[in-house]
Amino acid sequence: MKIWFLLGLTFAAYNVDRVRSFRARQAELAGQPRRRAKRGLGAWRDCTWSHETPPEDETEAEGPG
C-alpha cells in the first residue's frame, strides 16, 4: 500500500511538471509571430496530366527498334 501511495505522488508530480512545461512553452510561443506552412508549388500539377499534354509513352521515348 505504501508503494502505491508513493507511485501516485510520483505520477501527480510528473503531471504537474508537464503542465508547467506546456504553459511555459505556450507563453513563449505567444510572443512570437505565427508561422504559416509553406505550400508545395505545382505538387498537384506534377501528379496529374491534362489532355493537352499526355504522359510520354516509354516505347516512343526509346526510339525505333
mmCIF file as Biopython writes it, N, C-alpha, C and O atoms, coordinates in Angstrom:
data_model
#
loop_
_atom_site.group_PDB
_atom_site.id
_atom_site.type_symbol
_atom_site.label_atom_id
_atom_site.label_alt_id
_atom_site.label_comp_id
_atom_site.label_asym_id
_atom_site.label_entity_id
_atom_site.label_seq_id
_atom_site.pdbx_PDB_ins_code
_atom_site.Cartn_x
_atom_site.Cartn_y
_atom_site.Cartn_z
_atom_site.occupancy
_atom_site.B_iso_or_equiv
_atom_site.auth_seq_id
_atom_site.auth_asym_id
_atom_site.pdbx_PDB_model_num
ATOM 1   N N  . MET A ? 1  ? 0.820  -1.193 0.000   1.0 0.0 1  A 1 
ATOM 2   C CA . MET A ? 1  ? 0.000  0.000  0.000   1.0 0.0 1  A 1 
ATOM 3   C C  . MET A ? 1  ? 0.864  1.256  0.000   1.0 0.0 1  A 1 
ATOM 4   O O  . MET A ? 1  ? 0.501  2.261  -0.611  1.0 0.0 1  A 1 
ATOM 5   N N  . LYS A ? 2  ? 1.997  1.203  0.678   1.0 0.0 2  A 1 
ATOM 6   C CA . LYS A ? 2  ? 2.883  2.358  0.727   1.0 0.0 2  A 1 
ATOM 7   C C  . LYS A ? 2  ? 3.466  2.657  -0.653  1.0 0.0 2  A 1 
ATOM 8   O O  . LYS A ? 2  ? 3.641  3.816  -1.028  1.0 0.0 2  A 1 
ATOM 9   N N  . ILE A ? 3  ? 3.762  1.600  -1.397  1.0 0.0 3  A 1 
ATOM 10  C CA . ILE A ? 3  ? 4.336  1.790  -2.727  1.0 0.0 3  A 1 
ATOM 11  C C  . ILE A ? 3  ? 3.321  2.453  -3.659  1.0 0.0 3  A 1 
ATOM 12  O O  . ILE A ? 3  ? 3.676  3.324  -4.453  1.0 0.0 3  A 1 
ATOM 13  N N  . TRP A ? 4  ? 2.051  2.034  -3.557  1.0 0.0 4  A 1 
ATOM 14  C CA . TRP A ? 4  ? 1.011  2.643  -4.394  1.0 0.0 4  A 1 
ATOM 15  C C  . TRP A ? 4  ? 0.857  4.125  -4.068  1.0 0.0 4  A 1 
ATOM 16  O O  . TRP A ? 4  ? 0.641  4.936  -4.968  1.0 0.0 4  A 1 
ATOM 17  N N  . PHE A ? 5  ? 0.963  4.480  -2.817  1.0 0.0 5  A 1 
ATOM 18  C CA . PHE A ? 5  ? 0.853  5.880  -2.398  1.0 0.0 5  A 1 
ATOM 19  C C  . PHE A ? 5  ? 2.008  6.694  -2.989  1.0 0.0 5  A 1 
ATOM 20  O O  . PHE A ? 5  ? 1.789  7.776  -3.533  1.0 0.0 5  A 1 
ATOM 21  N N  . LEU A ? 6  ? 3.226  6.181  -2.884  1.0 0.0 6  A 1 
ATOM 22  C CA . LEU A ? 6  ? 4.381  6.878  -3.442  1.0 0.0 6  A 1 
ATOM 23  C C  . LEU A ? 6  ? 4.317  6.945  -4.963  1.0 0.0 6  A 1 
ATOM 24  O O  . LEU A ? 6  ? 4.703  7.946  -5.566  1.0 0.0 6  A 1 
ATOM 25  N N  . LEU A ? 7  ? 3.835  5.888  -5.567  1.0 0.0 7  A 1 
ATOM 26  C CA . LEU A ? 7  ? 3.686  5.889  -7.016  1.0 0.0 7  A 1 
ATOM 27  C C  . LEU A ? 7  ? 2.660  6.931  -7.460  1.0 0.0 7  A 1 
ATOM 28  O O  . LEU A ? 7  ? 2.862  7.616  -8.462  1.0 0.0 7  A 1 
ATOM 29  N N  . GLY A ? 8  ? 1.578  7.046  -6.728  1.0 0.0 8  A 1 
ATOM 30  C CA . GLY A ? 8  ? 0.568  8.063  -7.037  1.0 0.0 8  A 1 
ATOM 31  C C  . GLY A ? 8  ? 1.124  9.474  -6.906  1.0 0.0 8  A 1 
ATOM 32  O O  . GLY A ? 8  ? 0.839  10.333 -7.740  1.0 0.0 8  A 1 
ATOM 33  N N  . LEU A ? 9  ? 1.916  9.719  -5.866  1.0 0.0 9  A 1 
ATOM 34  C CA . LEU A ? 9  ? 2.539  11.039 -5.709  1.0 0.0 9  A 1 
ATOM 35  C C  . LEU A ? 9  ? 3.532  11.324 -6.835  1.0 0.0 9  A 1 
ATOM 36  O O  . LEU A ? 9  ? 3.643  12.458 -7.301  1.0 0.0 9  A 1 
ATOM 37  N N  . THR A ? 10 ? 4.241  10.302 -7.264  1.0 0.0 10 A 1 
ATOM 38  C CA . THR A ? 10 ? 5.191  10.479 -8.361  1.0 0.0 10 A 1 
ATOM 39  C C  . THR A ? 10 ? 4.469  10.839 -9.648  1.0 0.0 10 A 1 
ATOM 40  O O  . THR A ? 10 ? 4.900  11.745 -10.361 1.0 0.0 10 A 1 
ATOM 41  N N  . PHE A ? 11 ? 3.382  10.149 -9.958  1.0 0.0 11 A 1 
ATOM 42  C CA . PHE A ? 11 ? 2.598  10.465 -11.155 1.0 0.0 11 A 1 
ATOM 43  C C  . PHE A ? 11 ? 2.013  11.870 -11.077 1.0 0.0 11 A 1 
ATOM 44  O O  . PHE A ? 11 ? 2.003  12.592 -12.074 1.0 0.0 11 A 1 
ATOM 45  N N  . ALA A ? 12 ? 1.533  12.256 -9.922  1.0 0.0 12 A 1 
ATOM 46  C CA . ALA A ? 12 ? 0.969  13.595 -9.763  1.0 0.0 12 A 1 
ATOM 47  C C  . ALA A ? 12 ? 2.045  14.662 -9.976  1.0 0.0 12 A 1 
ATOM 48  O O  . ALA A ? 12 ? 1.799  15.661 -10.652 1.0 0.0 12 A 1 
ATOM 49  N N  . ALA A ? 13 ? 3.218  14.458 -9.412  1.0 0.0 13 A 1 
ATOM 50  C CA . ALA A ? 13 ? 4.303  15.422 -9.583  1.0 0.0 13 A 1 
ATOM 51  C C  . ALA A ? 13 ? 4.743  15.498 -11.039 1.0 0.0 13 A 1 
ATOM 52  O O  . ALA A ? 13 ? 5.036  16.584 -11.540 1.0 0.0 13 A 1 
ATOM 53  N N  . TYR A ? 14 ? 4.792  14.366 -11.719 1.0 0.0 14 A 1 
ATOM 54  C CA . TYR A ? 14 ? 5.165  14.344 -13.131 1.0 0.0 14 A 1 
ATOM 55  C C  . TYR A ? 14 ? 4.152  15.120 -13.970 1.0 0.0 14 A 1 
ATOM 56  O O  . TYR A ? 14 ? 4.532  15.885 -14.857 1.0 0.0 14 A 1 
ATOM 57  N N  . ASN A ? 15 ? 2.866  14.923 -13.689 1.0 0.0 15 A 1 
ATOM 58  C CA . ASN A ? 15 ? 1.822  15.632 -14.429 1.0 0.0 15 A 1 
ATOM 59  C C  . ASN A ? 15 ? 1.899  17.132 -14.190 1.0 0.0 15 A 1 
ATOM 60  O O  . ASN A ? 15 ? 1.720  17.911 -15.126 1.0 0.0 15 A 1 
ATOM 61  N N  . VAL A ? 16 ? 2.160  17.551 -12.964 1.0 0.0 16 A 1 
ATOM 62  C CA . VAL A ? 16 ? 2.297  18.978 -12.657 1.0 0.0 16 A 1 
ATOM 63  C C  . VAL A ? 16 ? 3.482  19.550 -13.434 1.0 0.0 16 A 1 
ATOM 64  O O  . VAL A ? 16 ? 3.394  20.657 -13.966 1.0 0.0 16 A 1 
ATOM 65  N N  . ASP A ? 17 ? 4.574  18.818 -13.505 1.0 0.0 17 A 1 
ATOM 66  C CA . ASP A ? 17 ? 5.748  19.260 -14.253 1.0 0.0 17 A 1 
ATOM 67  C C  . ASP A ? 17 ? 5.429  19.410 -15.734 1.0 0.0 17 A 1 
ATOM 68  O O  . ASP A ? 17 ? 5.842  20.389 -16.356 1.0 0.0 17 A 1 
ATOM 69  N N  . ARG A ? 18 ? 4.697  18.454 -16.310 1.0 0.0 18 A 1 
ATOM 70  C CA . ARG A ? 18 ? 4.323  18.530 -17.727 1.0 0.0 18 A 1 
ATOM 71  C C  . ARG A ? 18 ? 3.415  19.725 -17.999 1.0 0.0 18 A 1 
ATOM 72  O O  . ARG A ? 18 ? 3.564  20.394 -19.022 1.0 0.0 18 A 1 
ATOM 73  N N  . VAL A ? 19 ? 2.478  20.001 -17.094 1.0 0.0 19 A 1 
ATOM 74  C CA . VAL A ? 19 ? 1.571  21.134 -17.274 1.0 0.0 19 A 1 
ATOM 75  C C  . VAL A ? 19 ? 2.348  22.436 -17.226 1.0 0.0 19 A 1 
ATOM 76  O O  . VAL A ? 19 ? 2.115  23.322 -18.048 1.0 0.0 19 A 1 
ATOM 77  N N  . ARG A ? 20 ? 3.273  22.573 -16.275 1.0 0.0 20 A 1 
ATOM 78  C CA . ARG A ? 20 ? 4.090  23.783 -16.189 1.0 0.0 20 A 1 
ATOM 79  C C  . ARG A ? 20 ? 4.938  23.966 -17.433 1.0 0.0 20 A 1 
ATOM 80  O O  . ARG A ? 20 ? 5.060  25.081 -17.941 1.0 0.0 20 A 1 
ATOM 81  N N  . SER A ? 21 ? 5.519  22.899 -17.926 1.0 0.0 21 A 1 
ATOM 82  C CA . SER A ? 21 ? 6.333  22.975 -19.126 1.0 0.0 21 A 1 
ATOM 83  C C  . SER A ? 21 ? 5.488  23.386 -20.334 1.0 0.0 21 A 1 
ATOM 84  O O  . SER A ? 21 ? 5.921  24.206 -21.144 1.0 0.0 21 A 1 
ATOM 85  N N  . PHE A ? 22 ? 4.298  22.827 -20.453 1.0 0.0 22 A 1 
ATOM 86  C CA . PHE A ? 22 ? 3.408  23.160 -21.563 1.0 0.0 22 A 1 
ATOM 87  C C  . PHE A ? 22 ? 3.001  24.623 -21.515 1.0 0.0 22 A 1 
ATOM 88  O O  . PHE A ? 22 ? 3.024  25.305 -22.539 1.0 0.0 22 A 1 
ATOM 89  N N  . ARG A ? 23 ? 2.632  25.111 -20.347 1.0 0.0 23 A 1 
ATOM 90  C CA . ARG A ? 23 ? 2.220  26.515 -20.214 1.0 0.0 23 A 1 
ATOM 91  C C  . ARG A ? 23 ? 3.379  27.459 -20.495 1.0 0.0 23 A 1 
ATOM 92  O O  . ARG A ? 23 ? 3.179  28.505 -21.112 1.0 0.0 23 A 1 
ATOM 93  N N  . ALA A ? 24 ? 4.580  27.117 -20.059 1.0 0.0 24 A 1 
ATOM 94  C CA . ALA A ? 24 ? 5.738  27.957 -20.336 1.0 0.0 24 A 1 
ATOM 95  C C  . ALA A ? 24 ? 6.024  28.010 -21.832 1.0 0.0 24 A 1 
ATOM 96  O O  . ALA A ? 24 ? 6.341  29.073 -22.365 1.0 0.0 24 A 1 
ATOM 97  N N  . ARG A ? 25 ? 5.916  26.874 -22.510 1.0 0.0 25 A 1 
ATOM 98  C CA . ARG A ? 25 ? 6.134  26.840 -23.958 1.0 0.0 25 A 1 
ATOM 99  C C  . ARG A ? 25 ? 5.074  27.641 -24.695 1.0 0.0 25 A 1 
ATOM 100 O O  . ARG A ? 25 ? 5.389  28.346 -25.653 1.0 0.0 25 A 1 
ATOM 101 N N  . GLN A ? 26 ? 3.815  27.544 -24.261 1.0 0.0 26 A 1 
ATOM 102 C CA . GLN A ? 26 ? 2.745  28.304 -24.907 1.0 0.0 26 A 1 
ATOM 103 C C  . GLN A ? 26 ? 2.937  29.800 -24.705 1.0 0.0 26 A 1 
ATOM 104 O O  . GLN A ? 26 ? 2.680  30.581 -25.620 1.0 0.0 26 A 1 
ATOM 105 N N  . ALA A ? 27 ? 3.388  30.213 -23.516 1.0 0.0 27 A 1 
ATOM 106 C CA . ALA A ? 27 ? 3.629  31.631 -23.252 1.0 0.0 27 A 1 
ATOM 107 C C  . ALA A ? 27 ? 4.783  32.143 -24.109 1.0 0.0 27 A 1 
ATOM 108 O O  . ALA A ? 27 ? 4.753  33.279 -24.581 1.0 0.0 27 A 1 
ATOM 109 N N  . GLU A ? 28 ? 5.799  31.306 -24.310 1.0 0.0 28 A 1 
ATOM 110 C CA . GLU A ? 28 ? 6.931  31.689 -25.149 1.0 0.0 28 A 1 
ATOM 111 C C  . GLU A ? 28 ? 6.510  31.830 -26.606 1.0 0.0 28 A 1 
ATOM 112 O O  . GLU A ? 28 ? 6.932  32.764 -27.288 1.0 0.0 28 A 1 
ATOM 113 N N  . LEU A ? 29 ? 5.687  30.917 -27.080 1.0 0.0 29 A 1 
ATOM 114 C CA . LEU A ? 29 ? 5.240  30.960 -28.473 1.0 0.0 29 A 1 
ATOM 115 C C  . LEU A ? 29 ? 4.244  32.091 -28.727 1.0 0.0 29 A 1 
ATOM 116 O O  . LEU A ? 29 ? 4.114  32.560 -29.858 1.0 0.0 29 A 1 
ATOM 117 N N  . ALA A ? 30 ? 3.543  32.529 -27.683 1.0 0.0 30 A 1 
ATOM 118 C CA . ALA A ? 30 ? 2.548  33.589 -27.858 1.0 0.0 30 A 1 
ATOM 119 C C  . ALA A ? 30 ? 3.213  34.906 -28.241 1.0 0.0 30 A 1 
ATOM 120 O O  . ALA A ? 30 ? 2.603  35.728 -28.925 1.0 0.0 30 A 1 
ATOM 121 N N  . GLY A ? 31 ? 4.439  35.114 -27.812 1.0 0.0 31 A 1 
ATOM 122 C CA . GLY A ? 31 ? 5.140  36.350 -28.130 1.0 0.0 31 A 1 
ATOM 123 C C  . GLY A ? 31 ? 5.762  36.354 -29.509 1.0 0.0 31 A 1 
ATOM 124 O O  . GLY A ? 31 ? 6.160  37.417 -29.985 1.0 0.0 31 A 1 
ATOM 125 N N  . GLN A ? 32 ? 5.865  35.222 -30.167 1.0 0.0 32 A 1 
ATOM 126 C CA . GLN A ? 32 ? 6.480  35.129 -31.481 1.0 0.0 32 A 1 
ATOM 127 C C  . GLN A ? 32 ? 5.423  35.234 -32.569 1.0 0.0 32 A 1 
ATOM 128 O O  . GLN A ? 32 ? 4.269  34.862 -32.353 1.0 0.0 32 A 1 
ATOM 129 N N  . PRO A ? 33 ? 5.810  35.742 -33.747 1.0 0.0 33 A 1 
ATOM 130 C CA . PRO A ? 33 ? 4.845  35.768 -34.850 1.0 0.0 33 A 1 
ATOM 131 C C  . PRO A ? 33 ? 4.492  34.359 -35.284 1.0 0.0 33 A 1 
ATOM 132 O O  . PRO A ? 33 ? 5.312  33.444 -35.200 1.0 0.0 33 A 1 
ATOM 133 N N  . ARG A ? 34 ? 3.275  34.196 -35.746 1.0 0.0 34 A 1 
ATOM 134 C CA . ARG A ? 34 ? 2.790  32.887 -36.136 1.0 0.0 34 A 1 
ATOM 135 C C  . ARG A ? 34 ? 3.340  32.507 -37.504 1.0 0.0 34 A 1 
ATOM 136 O O  . ARG A ? 34 ? 3.307  33.312 -38.434 1.0 0.0 34 A 1 
ATOM 137 N N  . ARG A ? 35 ? 3.842  31.293 -37.628 1.0 0.0 35 A 1 
ATOM 138 C CA . ARG A ? 35 ? 4.388  30.824 -38.890 1.0 0.0 35 A 1 
ATOM 139 C C  . ARG A ? 35 ? 3.309  30.119 -39.704 1.0 0.0 35 A 1 
ATOM 140 O O  . ARG A ? 35 ? 2.460  29.412 -39.161 1.0 0.0 35 A 1 
ATOM 141 N N  . ARG A ? 36 ? 3.361  30.329 -41.019 1.0 0.0 36 A 1 
ATOM 142 C CA . ARG A ? 36 ? 2.459  29.618 -41.917 1.0 0.0 36 A 1 
ATOM 143 C C  . ARG A ? 36 ? 3.215  28.501 -42.595 1.0 0.0 36 A 1 
ATOM 144 O O  . ARG A ? 36 ? 4.410  28.616 -42.866 1.0 0.0 36 A 1 
ATOM 145 N N  . ALA A ? 37 ? 2.525  27.442 -42.861 1.0 0.0 37 A 1 
ATOM 146 C CA . ALA A ? 37 ? 3.138  26.320 -43.565 1.0 0.0 37 A 1 
ATOM 147 C C  . ALA A ? 37 ? 3.360  26.710 -45.019 1.0 0.0 37 A 1 
ATOM 148 O O  . ALA A ? 37 ? 2.511  27.363 -45.626 1.0 0.0 37 A 1 
ATOM 149 N N  . LYS A ? 38 ? 4.485  26.316 -45.574 1.0 0.0 38 A 1 
ATOM 150 C CA . LYS A ? 38 ? 4.773  26.607 -46.969 1.0 0.0 38 A 1 
ATOM 151 C C  . LYS A ? 38 ? 4.001  25.634 -47.844 1.0 0.0 38 A 1 
ATOM 152 O O  . LYS A ? 38 ? 3.882  24.449 -47.533 1.0 0.0 38 A 1 
ATOM 153 N N  . ARG A ? 39 ? 3.487  26.153 -48.928 1.0 0.0 39 A 1 
ATOM 154 C CA . ARG A ? 39 ? 2.737  25.311 -49.852 1.0 0.0 39 A 1 
ATOM 155 C C  . ARG A ? 39 ? 3.686  24.714 -50.879 1.0 0.0 39 A 1 
ATOM 156 O O  . ARG A ? 39 ? 4.649  25.356 -51.297 1.0 0.0 39 A 1 
ATOM 157 N N  . GLY A ? 40 ? 3.412  23.506 -51.273 1.0 0.0 40 A 1 
ATOM 158 C CA . GLY A ? 40 ? 4.191  22.880 -52.331 1.0 0.0 40 A 1 
ATOM 159 C C  . GLY A ? 40 ? 3.697  23.386 -53.669 1.0 0.0 40 A 1 
ATOM 160 O O  . GLY A ? 40 ? 2.603  23.022 -54.100 1.0 0.0 40 A 1 
ATOM 161 N N  . LEU A ? 41 ? 4.475  24.213 -54.330 1.0 0.0 41 A 1 
ATOM 162 C CA . LEU A ? 41 ? 4.046  24.794 -55.598 1.0 0.0 41 A 1 
ATOM 163 C C  . LEU A ? 41 ? 4.107  23.746 -56.697 1.0 0.0 41 A 1 
ATOM 164 O O  . LEU A ? 41 ? 5.144  23.117 -56.910 1.0 0.0 41 A 1 
ATOM 165 N N  . GLY A ? 42 ? 3.015  23.563 -57.380 1.0 0.0 42 A 1 
ATOM 166 C CA . GLY A ? 42 ? 2.963  22.646 -58.502 1.0 0.0 42 A 1 
ATOM 167 C C  . GLY A ? 42 ? 2.912  21.181 -58.119 1.0 0.0 42 A 1 
ATOM 168 O O  . GLY A ? 42 ? 3.086  20.320 -58.981 1.0 0.0 42 A 1 
ATOM 169 N N  . ALA A ? 43 ? 2.684  20.877 -56.876 1.0 0.0 43 A 1 
ATOM 170 C CA . ALA A ? 43 ? 2.692  19.481 -56.460 1.0 0.0 43 A 1 
ATOM 171 C C  . ALA A ? 43 ? 1.556  18.703 -57.123 1.0 0.0 43 A 1 
ATOM 172 O O  . ALA A ? 43 ? 1.760  17.582 -57.587 1.0 0.0 43 A 1 
ATOM 173 N N  . TRP A ? 44 ? 0.373  19.287 -57.168 1.0 0.0 44 A 1 
ATOM 174 C CA . TRP A ? 44 ? -0.753 18.592 -57.777 1.0 0.0 44 A 1 
ATOM 175 C C  . TRP A ? 44 ? -0.564 18.500 -59.288 1.0 0.0 44 A 1 
ATOM 176 O O  . TRP A ? 44 ? -0.948 17.508 -59.908 1.0 0.0 44 A 1 
ATOM 177 N N  . ARG A ? 45 ? 0.024  19.531 -59.873 1.0 0.0 45 A 1 
ATOM 178 C CA . ARG A ? 45 ? 0.266  19.533 -61.310 1.0 0.0 45 A 1 
ATOM 179 C C  . ARG A ? 45 ? 1.253  18.426 -61.685 1.0 0.0 45 A 1 
ATOM 180 O O  . ARG A ? 45 ? 1.139  17.830 -62.756 1.0 0.0 45 A 1 
ATOM 181 N N  . ASP A ? 46 ? 2.213  18.153 -60.815 1.0 0.0 46 A 1 
ATOM 182 C CA . ASP A ? 46 ? 3.187  17.102 -61.095 1.0 0.0 46 A 1 
ATOM 183 C C  . ASP A ? 46 ? 2.552  15.713 -61.028 1.0 0.0 46 A 1 
ATOM 184 O O  . ASP A ? 46 ? 3.040  14.783 -61.670 1.0 0.0 46 A 1 
ATOM 185 N N  . CYS A ? 47 ? 1.487  15.563 -60.270 1.0 0.0 47 A 1 
ATOM 186 C CA . CYS A ? 47 ? 0.853  14.258 -60.108 1.0 0.0 47 A 1 
ATOM 187 C C  . CYS A ? 47 ? -0.180 13.965 -61.179 1.0 0.0 47 A 1 
ATOM 188 O O  . CYS A ? 47 ? -0.539 12.805 -61.385 1.0 0.0 47 A 1 
ATOM 189 N N  . THR A ? 48 ? -0.660 14.976 -61.855 1.0 0.0 48 A 1 
ATOM 190 C CA . THR A ? 48 ? -1.706 14.787 -62.855 1.0 0.0 48 A 1 
ATOM 191 C C  . THR A ? 48 ? -1.227 15.287 -64.206 1.0 0.0 48 A 1 
ATOM 192 O O  . THR A ? 48 ? -0.191 15.945 -64.303 1.0 0.0 48 A 1 
ATOM 193 N N  . TRP A ? 49 ? -1.984 14.973 -65.244 1.0 0.0 49 A 1 
ATOM 194 C CA . TRP A ? 49 ? -1.692 15.492 -66.564 1.0 0.0 49 A 1 
ATOM 195 C C  . TRP A ? 49 ? -3.004 15.876 -67.226 1.0 0.0 49 A 1 
ATOM 196 O O  . TRP A ? 49 ? -4.054 15.289 -66.962 1.0 0.0 49 A 1 
ATOM 197 N N  . SER A ? 50 ? -2.919 16.868 -68.083 1.0 0.0 50 A 1 
ATOM 198 C CA . SER A ? 50 ? -4.126 17.318 -68.773 1.0 0.0 50 A 1 
ATOM 199 C C  . SER A ? 50 ? -4.203 16.631 -70.132 1.0 0.0 50 A 1 
ATOM 200 O O  . SER A ? 50 ? -3.281 15.917 -70.525 1.0 0.0 50 A 1 
ATOM 201 N N  . HIS A ? 51 ? -5.303 16.849 -70.847 1.0 0.0 51 A 1 
ATOM 202 C CA . HIS A ? 51 ? -5.495 16.208 -72.150 1.0 0.0 51 A 1 
ATOM 203 C C  . HIS A ? 51 ? -4.588 16.829 -73.212 1.0 0.0 51 A 1 
ATOM 204 O O  . HIS A ? 51 ? -4.309 16.198 -74.231 1.0 0.0 51 A 1 
ATOM 205 N N  . GLU A ? 52 ? -4.128 18.058 -72.982 1.0 0.0 52 A 1 
ATOM 206 C CA . GLU A ? 52 ? -3.246 18.693 -73.961 1.0 0.0 52 A 1 
ATOM 207 C C  . GLU A ? 52 ? -1.848 18.082 -73.920 1.0 0.0 52 A 1 
ATOM 208 O O  . GLU A ? 52 ? -1.182 18.002 -74.952 1.0 0.0 52 A 1 
ATOM 209 N N  . THR A ? 53 ? -1.396 17.651 -72.747 1.0 0.0 53 A 1 
ATOM 210 C CA . THR A ? 53 ? -0.044 17.115 -72.631 1.0 0.0 53 A 1 
ATOM 211 C C  . THR A ? 53 ? -0.104 15.720 -72.016 1.0 0.0 53 A 1 
ATOM 212 O O  . THR A ? 53 ? 0.069  15.581 -70.806 1.0 0.0 53 A 1 
ATOM 213 N N  . PRO A ? 54 ? -0.345 14.688 -72.815 1.0 0.0 54 A 1 
ATOM 214 C CA . PRO A ? 54 ? -0.395 13.331 -72.256 1.0 0.0 54 A 1 
ATOM 215 C C  . PRO A ? 54 ? 0.997  12.885 -71.824 1.0 0.0 54 A 1 
ATOM 216 O O  . PRO A ? 54 ? 1.997  13.414 -72.310 1.0 0.0 54 A 1 
ATOM 217 N N  . PRO A ? 55 ? 1.066  11.932 -70.932 1.0 0.0 55 A 1 
ATOM 218 C CA . PRO A ? 55 ? 2.384  11.444 -70.492 1.0 0.0 55 A 1 
ATOM 219 C C  . PRO A ? 55 ? 3.090  10.755 -71.654 1.0 0.0 55 A 1 
ATOM 220 O O  . PRO A ? 55 ? 2.447  10.190 -72.539 1.0 0.0 55 A 1 
ATOM 221 N N  . GLU A ? 56 ? 4.419  10.810 -71.640 1.0 0.0 56 A 1 
ATOM 222 C CA . GLU A ? 56 ? 5.191  10.197 -72.724 1.0 0.0 56 A 1 
ATOM 223 C C  . GLU A ? 56 ? 5.103  8.678  -72.634 1.0 0.0 56 A 1 
ATOM 224 O O  . GLU A ? 56 ? 5.145  8.095  -71.551 1.0 0.0 56 A 1 
ATOM 225 N N  . ASP A ? 57 ? 4.981  8.061  -73.795 1.0 0.0 57 A 1 
ATOM 226 C CA . ASP A ? 57 ? 4.953  6.610  -73.843 1.0 0.0 57 A 1 
ATOM 227 C C  . ASP A ? 57 ? 6.401  6.117  -73.812 1.0 0.0 57 A 1 
ATOM 228 O O  . ASP A ? 57 ? 7.251  6.646  -74.528 1.0 0.0 57 A 1 
ATOM 229 N N  . GLU A ? 58 ? 6.680  5.118  -72.995 1.0 0.0 58 A 1 
ATOM 230 C CA . GLU A ? 58 ? 8.056  4.645  -72.852 1.0 0.0 58 A 1 
ATOM 231 C C  . GLU A ? 58 ? 8.598  4.066  -74.161 1.0 0.0 58 A 1 
ATOM 232 O O  . GLU A ? 58 ? 9.793  4.176  -74.438 1.0 0.0 58 A 1 
ATOM 233 N N  . THR A ? 59 ? 7.734  3.455  -74.961 1.0 0.0 59 A 1 
ATOM 234 C CA . THR A ? 59 ? 8.221  2.851  -76.223 1.0 0.0 59 A 1 
ATOM 235 C C  . THR A ? 59 ? 8.584  3.939  -77.213 1.0 0.0 59 A 1 
ATOM 236 O O  . THR A ? 59 ? 9.518  3.751  -77.992 1.0 0.0 59 A 1 
ATOM 237 N N  . GLU A ? 60 ? 7.887  5.075  -77.221 1.0 0.0 60 A 1 
ATOM 238 C CA . GLU A ? 60 ? 8.218  6.161  -78.124 1.0 0.0 60 A 1 
ATOM 239 C C  . GLU A ? 60 ? 9.480  6.883  -77.685 1.0 0.0 60 A 1 
ATOM 240 O O  . GLU A ? 60 ? 10.228 7.374  -78.530 1.0 0.0 60 A 1 
ATOM 241 N N  . ALA A ? 61 ? 9.734  6.960  -76.400 1.0 0.0 61 A 1 
ATOM 242 C CA . ALA A ? 61 ? 10.895 7.670  -75.903 1.0 0.0 61 A 1 
ATOM 243 C C  . ALA A ? 61 ? 12.188 6.937  -76.242 1.0 0.0 61 A 1 
ATOM 244 O O  . ALA A ? 61 ? 13.226 7.579  -76.397 1.0 0.0 61 A 1 
ATOM 245 N N  . GLU A ? 62 ? 12.155 5.604  -76.361 1.0 0.0 62 A 1 
ATOM 246 C CA . GLU A ? 62 ? 13.351 4.838  -76.651 1.0 0.0 62 A 1 
ATOM 247 C C  . GLU A ? 62 ? 13.748 4.900  -78.129 1.0 0.0 62 A 1 
ATOM 248 O O  . GLU A ? 62 ? 14.913 4.693  -78.469 1.0 0.0 62 A 1 
ATOM 249 N N  . GLY A ? 63 ? 12.809 5.176  -78.978 1.0 0.0 63 A 1 
ATOM 250 C CA . GLY A ? 63 ? 13.126 5.242  -80.409 1.0 0.0 63 A 1 
ATOM 251 C C  . GLY A ? 63 ? 12.799 3.920  -81.086 1.0 0.0 63 A 1 
ATOM 252 O O  . GLY A ? 63 ? 12.369 2.965  -80.440 1.0 0.0 63 A 1 
ATOM 253 N N  . PRO A ? 64 ? 13.009 3.878  -82.392 1.0 0.0 64 A 1 
ATOM 254 C CA . PRO A ? 64 ? 12.686 2.640  -83.129 1.0 0.0 64 A 1 
ATOM 255 C C  . PRO A ? 64 ? 13.653 1.504  -82.779 1.0 0.0 64 A 1 
ATOM 256 O O  . PRO A ? 64 ? 14.832 1.719  -82.495 1.0 0.0 64 A 1 
ATOM 257 N N  . GLY A ? 65 ? 13.109 0.308  -82.813 1.0 0.0 65 A 1 
ATOM 258 C CA . GLY A ? 65 ? 13.868 -0.911 -82.711 1.0 0.0 65 A 1 
ATOM 259 C C  . GLY A ? 65 ? 14.407 -1.207 -81.420 1.0 0.0 65 A 1 
ATOM 260 O O  . GLY A ? 65 ? 15.068 -2.230 -81.246 1.0 0.0 65 A 1 
#
